[in-house]
């Protein structure tokens, strides 16, 4: 019996559509992807 599961995933340099395609190609049905928070990595931040 299938069940609905909510997961949180943190990725680096990936767009939601890319994550969805990767999961679906692995046979995982995706109901929705919501971007909750976005931050710059330490390498991307410019010194002031």
Secondary structure, DSSP 8 states (H G I E B T S, - for coil): -----------SS--HHHHHHHHHHTT--------------TTTS---
